[in-house]
Amino acid sequence: MKKTIAIFVCIAAIVSIFSGCAKTEAPAQAEKKLSIVTTIFPEYDWVMQLLGERAENTDVTMLLDSGVDLHSFQPSAKDMVTISNCDLFVYVGGESDKWVEPALAGAANQNRIVINLMEVLRGSVKEEEIIEGMDAHEEEAEEEPEYDEHVWLSLRNAKIVCQALMDALISLDEANKDVYTANADAYLQKLDALDKQYQQAVDSSDVKTLLFGDRFPFRYLTDDYGLSYYAAFPGCSAETEASFETIVFLANKLKEENLHHVMTLEGSDGKIAKTIIDTAGMPEISILSLNSMQSCTSKDVSQGTTYLSVMEKNLEVLKIALNREG
């Protein structure tokens, strides 16, 4: 009897060992990571905000990560492979993105979702504007209208795009629909609150005009809040030297409008702005800079830069620009 019991114990032990081995040999399948590719920083940050905790389970790439301008970017062979295999591709969709269509045509993942910002914002996209005083000989020669690509510089556009991004994430990962919906709701509230702060700042100021000694990519922002502007070049211009006529025109406008500031873009050497000030004979005029987010990189991201943080800083600069006493 004791021998029989011992045999059963041995058999049970052997079964237990093999059961344990079976479990070891068939581990739970690891969750497949989503792959998302964005071209520019605002798109990248919007995606990260909507992912929230899910960012750890997602590979998100920002292609323009070396400070290169959107208007001169060309993808590398490595970029093309990343695009080919991604689940979601997000790009602006303007004149600068002509390389995208052939890149997507040969993509390995034909089931990917593609979001073109200018298509999402179809009713809000504006033609590139040439206003009085602009040095725009190159643009005047264009036969077909060119559309202003800087759609991300409108908080109102950002809200529309984030809705589309939320829908895309849910389509790709419906199991986490509640996460994406909650993150989107929270983020849209922040965008809406900042939008109201911009409007309040403009409404409470008696200055309604900005003067840029630089390219002007902020048309969507100024149109949102009823501001007018003068600038040396359109937003997509490649020009770096303003004509004598443009300098004189802007110097005269500086005096006529009784403005106390000349605006530039981030990273500008301020050369044109200084020339305008000197030509106007107004050395007391200060130079202010607005950030168009065209040179933001992953290094900036690692240091805490977000779309909202840049737009909040831009608001503080705008408040000074709209204050004659500032």
Secondary structure by P-SEA (a helix, b strand, c coil): caaaaaaaaaaaaaaaaaaaaaaaaccccccbbbbbbbccaaaaaaaaaaaccccccbbbbbccccccccccccccaaaaaaaacccbbbcccccccccccccccccccccbbbbcccccccccccccccccccccccccccccccccccccccaaaaaaaaaaaaaaaaaacccaaaaaaaaaaaaaaaaaaaaaaaaaaaaaccccbbbbcccccaaaaaaacccccccccccccccccccaaaaaaaaaaaaaaccccccccccccaaaaaaaaaaaccccbbbbbbbccccccaaaaaacccaaaaaaaaaaaaaaaacccc
